[in-house]
Amino acid sequence: MNTPMISRRLFTLGVAASAGTLAACGNGIGGQGPQTIDARVDATLNQMYSTYPNTRSLAEKSNGMLVMPLITEAGLGFGGAYGRGALRVGGVTVDYYSITRASGGLQIGAQQYAHVLFFMTDDALTNFRRSPGWAAGADLEYVISDQGDSVTAETTTVLAPVLAAVFGRAGLRIGATLEGTKYTRIIP
């Protein structure tokens, strides 16, 4: 009879720990508005270009880039992630977006990372901008692996409508989860 109570307490503790970890991290929540986001986006792009020089050619070929300078992710059983960034078209910020992710499964830990989406076709960029909340789907290809290898531009990768670069990881999150990601336009 006491077992369900212990499970509820552990569940509540896990959710509280995940929420506390996300709130404590400097992921741009409550930042100074568009100027802060733009400054973080500039710094993130400079880091990406210096660490992965081949991303500069991807940026030049893309129709637009969504730059998320800092995504904070935490989980203990249930988890989540949040970050804010900017959509750049022709090197100019045209909109601001947030990313939210919910996950459930066997997981523990917290991490932060940067994330850049390259929209390689007009259709991909238009679909992203017109949607009330865009979820990454099967048309997304990763160009930087978790091991930090350099960018590879294979024939199949170059033809993908959306390319993603994830880099600058800090922290540790392990486990097997089911997760969903949503990008939403915001007014900072």
N, C-alpha and C positions, 0 to 999 in steps of 0.2 A: 504494500500500500504506500510506503514511503518512496519507492522508486520513481513514480511519476513526478513527485514534488522535487526530488533531486534533479531530475532531467530538466524540469522547467526552470529551476534556479540556474543550472549550468547554461541553458539556452539563453536566459536573460543576461547572465554575466557575459556570455560570448557576444551577444548583440551590443551590449553596453561598451565592451572593450573595443569592438570594431568601430563603433560610432565615435568613441573617444579618441581613438588613434587617428581617424580621418579628420576630426575637428582640430586636433593638435598640430597637424602638419600644415606647412605653409603652401597651400595649393591655390592661392589667389582668392579664396573666399573672403569677401569683405575688403578686397584690395582698393586701390585708389582710382579705379575706373579704367577707361580706354587707354590712357597714357601708360599706366602700369602694364597692362596686357601687351600693348605694342612694344614696350621696352623689353619685356620678357620674350616676346616673339623674335625680335631682332637678335637678342643674345642666343636664343635657341638655334636660329638659322646659322649664325656665325659658328657656333659649336659644331653643328652638323656638317657644315661645309669644310671645316678644318679637320674634323675627325674622319669624315667619309667624303672625300673630294668628288667622287663620281655623282653624288647627289646634286651637285650644281648643274650638271647636264640634264638630269631629270627635271629639276626646277625650271630650266630654260625651255624644255619641251612641254611642260605641263600647261594646262589652261587655268589652273588655280591650285593653291595649296592651303590646306587647313593645318595650322600649326598650334599644337597644344604643348606649351612649354613645360608644364608640370602637372602630371596626373598622379594623384595619391590613391593607393589601393590598399585595403586592409581586409582581413578576414579571419574569423575563428568560427568555422562551421558555415555561417552565413557571412557574406562580405559585400563590399561595395567599392566603388571608385568614383572620383570626381576630379574635374579639372576645367579650366577655361582657356580659351585661345581665340585666334583670329583667322578669318578666311582672307587670303591675299590673292588678288587677281592682278596680274601685271605689276607685281611688287607693291601694290597699294592695298591697305586693309579696306574691305568692303562690308564685312559683317563680323560680329563676335558670336562665339558658340561656346556651349558647355558640353561636356561629355559626362554621362552617368552610366555606371555599370553596376548591375546586381549579380551576385553569384551565390551558389549554394553547393555544398558538397564537402568533401574532406579537404580542408584547407586551414592554414594557420600562417600568420605573419603579416607584414606590411612592406610595401615598396613604393618607390616613386620613379617616374621615368618621363621622358619627352616622347612626343608622338607627332609625326607629320604625315598627312595624307596628300598624295599628289593626284590630282584629277587629270587624267591623260586625254580625255575626250570631252568635247563640248556637252554631249549628252549626259555624261557622268556628273559634270559640274552643274548643269541645269537641273538634273533630278535632285541633287543634293540641296541646292538653293531653294527649290520649290516645295520640298517636303516639309511638313510641320515638325517632324522628328525623324531623322535618317538613321537607320540601323545598318551597320556594316554587313554585307552579304557575301555571296559566293564570288562576286566580281572584285574582291579585294585580294591583292597579292602582297606579300611581305618581301621587302628588298634588303632588309638587314635582319640577320638571324639573332636569336637569343644569345648566341655565343660571341657576338660582337664581330663577326666576319665582315669583310668589306662588301660593298654593294655589288651585286652582279646584275647585269642587264642581258638576260637571255632573251631569245626571240619571243617566248611565251610571256615573259614578264613585261616586255616593252609593249605588247599588244593588250595588256590588261587595262580596263577602264580606270581603275583606282589602284595606286600603289601606296604602301604604308611603310614608313621607317620608324622603328621603335629603338631608342637609344638612351644612353645616360642613366641606366638603371642603378638604383641605390636601395639597399634593403634586401629582404628575403621573404618571399611568399612561396610556400610549397603546397602541393595538393592536387587533387583532381576535382574539377568543378564543372558545372553547367553555368554558363553566363550569357547575359544579353547586354549589348552596348547600344546607347542611343545618343545622338548628337542633336542638340537643340539650339536654335538661334536665341540669343539673349541680348538684353540692353544693359551694358555694365554700368 
